[in-house]
Amino acid sequence: MNVGLPHFLTVSAALFSLGLFAVMSRRNAVGILMGVELMLNAASINFVAFSRYVQHGIDGQIMSAFIIVLAAAEAAVALAIVLAMFRNFGTVNADTVQSLKQ
Amino acid sequence: MTADLIFVLLALLTLVPAVWVAFSRNIVHAGFSLLLTLLGVAGLYAYLGADFVAVTQVMVYVGGVLVLILFTVMMTRVPQNGRPRHGLDRFVPAAVFALGVFGLLYKTITAVEWAASEGAVEPTTAEIGTNFITSYIFPFEYVSLVLLAAMIGAAILIRERRPEETEEPAAPAPETEEEVAS
């Protein structure tokens, strides 16, 4: 076996599908956020792999760094929303929270 | 040969805990599995020769985002009454859809003849730094603005309201057995 681009793409596709499954099936809002993180990581692996095997440059790695920064910002805001939701509704279940304001 | 073995180990380190993240009932177990997955992804970056991205992944994800996630999990624990509901109504469509997406992606990956070739592996940090302040200067500044906005937004969102501002104290909603981690 010679490790090449398709292997990384396959790992990334599997990671993306697992994240998608977590987003669709989890009820806990924090669990949904974990699924989103998995999907972002899968996209990031693709960027770095294409930059290594196809472009032979570093543009993909720079995109990957931007993805990491934006994921951190997204996680901070999303977790603040989850904490506010917990304070106002007493639950983090995404199904039972059905109004924007209590 | 050794390189292949390292790749397989890194891929397993990434995917096996990711399965646990997706399927585990216990949200704390899912959080700690996410730690291993993120470390595995950092290893894949290092395998691809992206040293700067690998270190950033460990510092930002494992050191920052994951601590935030575990912190939130521990702040929002609700007492569990009874067993978690099985949620098969959600499980089957999600599994079918996720498997369909994976099948489509895998078919594309195997069908396309990628014009892939190995490039030289060399340290990238200096070149990335140069690019950040030359060709990527505007995205770089926008990202710093986004981070500032996100920080202020998060601080406002979780700010404790002073008593005179609140109309009435928010009573916690009655606990149902659906509130357990699922």
Interface residues (C-beta under 8 A of the other chain):
Chain A: M1 N2 V3 G4 L5 P6 H7 F8 L9 T10 V11 A13 A14 L15 F16 S17 L18 G19 L20 F21 A22 M24 S25 R26 R27 N28 V30 G31 L33 M34 G35 E37 L38 N41 S44 I45 V48 A49 S51 R52 Y53 V54 H56 I58 D59 Q61 I62 S64 A65 F66 I68 V69 L70 A71 A72 A73 E74 A75 A76 V77 L79 A80 I81 V82 L83 A84 F86 R87 N88 F89 G90 T91 V92 N93 D95 T96 Q102
Chain B: A3 D4 F7 A11 T14 L15 A18 V19 V21 A22 I27 A30 G31 L34 T37 L38 V41 L44 Y45 L48 G49 A50 F52 V53 T56 Q57 V60 Y61 G64 V65 L68 I69 F71 T72 V73 M75 T76 V78 G87 R90 F91 P93 A94 A95 F97 A98 L99 V101 F102 L105 Y106 I109 T110 W114 A115 A116 S117 E118 G119 A120 T124 E127 I128 N131 F132 Y136 P139 V143 V146 L147 A150 M151 G153 A154 A155 L157 I158 A170 P172 A173 E175 T176 E178 E179 A181 S182
